[in-house]
Amino acid sequence: MPQFNNHRDEKINEVQDWIHNYSSGVVTINKLAKQFNFSERNLKRRFSQATGISINKYVQEVRIDRAKKQLLATDKTVNEISVDVGYENSSFFSRLFKKSTGLTPAKWRKND
C-alpha cells in the first residue's frame, strides 16, 4: 500500500511493517504503543501525521487489500477469507469491504 508509505518516519514504518505481518490477529492501539514504545496518544498522532490516515483505518485497508487478493486467487468462501484477514464477523467484514470498494466481496470476485 504505497500511498501510505510516502513518509520518512522510520518508527512508523516499523509499525506499518508489523501491521502487514500480523494484521490477521488482534491489533490494538494499546498493544502497538507498548510494542513500539509510544504512548497511545503519541502513536495515533504520529501515525496520522506520517500516513494521512488513522491506525484503525490503515489496519482495515491492509485487511481489505489482503481479502481482495484472496478473493481473486482462491476459492475460499467469504466467511473463510474474513476470518483469514482478521474479522470474526463476516457480516461486518462484508460491510467494510463494500464501504471500501463499492462492491460486496462476492461481486468483487465476479467482476475481476
Contacts in CASP RR format, 6 or more apart in sequence:
PFRMAT RR
TARGET T0000
AUTHOR 0000-0000-0000
METHOD contacts of the structure
MODEL  1
MPQFNNHRDEKINEVQDWIHNYSSGVVTINKLAKQFNFSERNLKRRFSQA
TGISINKYVQEVRIDRAKKQLLATDKTVNEISVDVGYENSSFFSRLFKKS
TGLTPAKWRKND
1 61 0 8 1.000
1 62 0 8 1.000
1 65 0 8 1.000
4 16 0 8 1.000
4 51 0 8 1.000
4 52 0 8 1.000
4 53 0 8 1.000
4 58 0 8 1.000
4 61 0 8 1.000
5 13 0 8 1.000
5 16 0 8 1.000
5 51 0 8 1.000
7 13 0 8 1.000
7 50 0 8 1.000
7 51 0 8 1.000
9 46 0 8 1.000
9 49 0 8 1.000
9 50 0 8 1.000
11 36 0 8 1.000
11 38 0 8 1.000
11 46 0 8 1.000
12 46 0 8 1.000
12 47 0 8 1.000
12 50 0 8 1.000
12 51 0 8 1.000
14 36 0 8 1.000
15 32 0 8 1.000
15 36 0 8 1.000
15 43 0 8 1.000
15 47 0 8 1.000
15 55 0 8 1.000
16 51 0 8 1.000
16 58 0 8 1.000
18 32 0 8 1.000
18 35 0 8 1.000
18 36 0 8 1.000
19 27 0 8 1.000
19 32 0 8 1.000
19 55 0 8 1.000
19 58 0 8 1.000
19 59 0 8 1.000
19 62 0 8 1.000
20 62 0 8 1.000
23 59 0 8 1.000
23 62 0 8 1.000
23 63 0 8 1.000
23 66 0 8 1.000
23 85 0 8 1.000
23 86 0 8 1.000
24 63 0 8 1.000
24 66 0 8 1.000
24 84 0 8 1.000
24 85 0 8 1.000
24 86 0 8 1.000
25 86 0 8 1.000
27 59 0 8 1.000
29 40 0 8 1.000
29 43 0 8 1.000
29 44 0 8 1.000
29 55 0 8 1.000
29 56 0 8 1.000
30 40 0 8 1.000
32 38 0 8 1.000
32 43 0 8 1.000
32 55 0 8 1.000
33 39 0 8 1.000
33 40 0 8 1.000
33 42 0 8 1.000
33 43 0 8 1.000
36 43 0 8 1.000
38 46 0 8 1.000
43 55 0 8 1.000
44 54 0 8 1.000
44 55 0 8 1.000
47 54 0 8 1.000
47 55 0 8 1.000
47 58 0 8 1.000
48 54 0 8 1.000
48 55 0 8 1.000
51 58 0 8 1.000
53 61 0 8 1.000
60 96 0 8 1.000
60 100 0 8 1.000
61 100 0 8 1.000
63 85 0 8 1.000
63 86 0 8 1.000
63 87 0 8 1.000
64 85 0 8 1.000
64 96 0 8 1.000
64 97 0 8 1.000
64 100 0 8 1.000
64 101 0 8 1.000
66 84 0 8 1.000
66 85 0 8 1.000
67 81 0 8 1.000
67 82 0 8 1.000
67 84 0 8 1.000
67 85 0 8 1.000
67 93 0 8 1.000
67 97 0 8 1.000
67 105 0 8 1.000
68 101 0 8 1.000
68 108 0 8 1.000
70 76 0 8 1.000
70 81 0 8 1.000
70 84 0 8 1.000
70 85 0 8 1.000
71 78 0 8 1.000
71 81 0 8 1.000
71 105 0 8 1.000
71 108 0 8 1.000
71 109 0 8 1.000
71 112 0 8 1.000
72 109 0 8 1.000
72 112 0 8 1.000
74 81 0 8 1.000
76 84 0 8 1.000
78 90 0 8 1.000
78 93 0 8 1.000
78 94 0 8 1.000
78 105 0 8 1.000
78 106 0 8 1.000
79 90 0 8 1.000
81 93 0 8 1.000
81 105 0 8 1.000
82 88 0 8 1.000
82 89 0 8 1.000
82 90 0 8 1.000
82 93 0 8 1.000
82 94 0 8 1.000
82 105 0 8 1.000
83 90 0 8 1.000
85 93 0 8 1.000
87 93 0 8 1.000
87 96 0 8 1.000
93 105 0 8 1.000
94 104 0 8 1.000
94 105 0 8 1.000
97 103 0 8 1.000
97 104 0 8 1.000
97 105 0 8 1.000
97 108 0 8 1.000
98 104 0 8 1.000
101 108 0 8 1.000
103 111 0 8 1.000
END
